[in-house]
Amino acid sequence: MKLIRRLKYYTVKLFRVNKGAHQVSIGLVTGFFPCWFPTFGIGPALSIAFARLAKGNLPASIIAASIGSIIWPVLFYMNYVTGRLLFHPRKKLPDFSLENMEYVEAAVNVNKLGKLGIKFVLGGVVNSLVFSLLGYAAFYYIFRKYRLAILKLISRRNKVRLH
């Protein structure tokens, strides 16, 4: 109950921001951008740094980073799928057999792991760029067109008051 109330509070606070739709949209997009990559705990700090660098809204950036830190497994899977769709080797090397060599299996496994990493990174770059552009356009449109209607709906329905 407390978590839902706090979420509603911050949603109302976000929609009440007097800054323009551009700054809020930039904040949301820059906050979500690092979530596409494994940042090993520094994702929220990167989100804030990117938001400041792009002159976006910091609370929007923090909200987006929080959402991204929850759904990162889905994002990472999307990275791999996108990379797999985009990364198709044109030529297939001929098979060879070195039966006396013991390291062949290890070399093949390392090669497969390397291809997995390339697919993941390529998918992450493509997904982060595409979803940043689409996310900016969507958030900008929503904030320009429906900001007041959403704010009235949330405020009236939940009776959340800001001090």
N, C-alpha and C positions, 0 to 999 in steps of 0.2 A: 504494500500500500504506500509506504513512504517513498519507494523508488518511483512508482508511477506518478505520484504527486510532484516529486522533484523533476521528473522528465517533463511534465506538463508546464511546470514553472519555467524551466529553461526554454521550452518551445515558445511560450508566450513572450519571454524576454527577447528571444531571437527575432520574433516577428514584430516586436515593438522598437527595434533598433531604428534610429532615425537616419542612419547612413543609407546610402542608395543601394539599389538592387545589385549594382555592379560590385560594390565592395563585399556585400554579403555572399554573393555567388562566387567571387574569387576566394573568399575565406573558406567556403564549403569545398570547393574544388582543390585548393592547395592543402587543406586539411586531410583530404582523402587520398591525395596523390601518393604519399609514401606507403600507404597501406598495400599497394600492389607489389611491393618488394619486401624481402626479409630484412628488416632493419634492426633486429635483435634488441628491442627495447627502447631505441631512440626515436621511434616513429613520431610520438607526440611532440618531441622537441623539434624534429624536422618539420612537422606540420606548422608549428608556431613560427619557425624561422622562415619557411616559405611564405606564410601569410604576411609576415612583416615585410619581407622582400618584395612581394607583389602588392603591398598596401591593401590587403584584404582585411576582413573582419576577424579578429582573434577568437571571440566566442564561437563563431560559426566554424572556424578551423578546428577548435577543440572538440566541438560536437561531432564533426565529420571524422576526426581521428578516433574518437571513442567508438563510433559505429564501425569504422574500418577495423579496429582492433578486435571487435567481436566476430566479424564475418571473414577474417583473413583466410581460413581454410577454403572457403568458396572462391575467394579471389585467386589464391594460388592454384587451385584446380583450373580455373578459367585461364590463367596464364599458360599452363601446360597445354591445355586443349587448343588455345589459339596458336601457340608456337608449333604444335604438331600439325595444325592445318596449314601453316605458312611455310614450314621447313620440310621440304621434300627434296632429298638428294636426287639430282637428275641422272647420275650414272650410278650403277651398282657395280662395285668392284668384284672381280672374279673370286670365287672361293678358292682357298688354298689349304693345304693340309700339311702341318708340321707335327707328325705324330710323336717324334722323339723329343720335342720341346715341351717342357712342363709349364712354361709361363704363358702359353697361348690363351688358355682359358681366362687367366687373370687380365691379360691385355684386352681381350674381347669385352670383358665386363667393365673395365675402365673406359673403353671406347663408348659403350652403351651409356654409362653414367655421364660422360662428357656430352653426348648428344642430348641427353635429358636436360642437362644444365643449359645448353644452348637454346633448346626449345622453350624452357622456362623463362629465360632472360628475354628472348625475342618476344614471347607472348606478353611478358610484363611491360615491355616498352610500348608495344602496340596497344595493349589494353589501357594503360595509363594515359596515353595520348588521346585515344579515341573517347574514352569515358570522361576524360577531363573536358574535352570540347563539348561533348553531348551534355554532360552534367552542368557545365556553365550555362549553356543555352536553355536547358530545362529550368534550372533554378532561377535564372534571370527572368524568364517568362513568368514563372509562378510568383515571384516576388513583385514583379511589376503589375501583374493582372489580378492576382488573388490574395495579396497580402492582407488587406483589410478584411476581406470576407473570412479568411481563415482565422485571423485574430479574433474577430467577433464570435465565430463559432466556438473556438477554444475557450475564450473568456466567459462567454455566456453559459456554456455547457458545464464547465468545471469550476467556475467561480474562483479562479486563481487571481490573487491580488499581488501586485508588486508594490514594494515600498519605495 
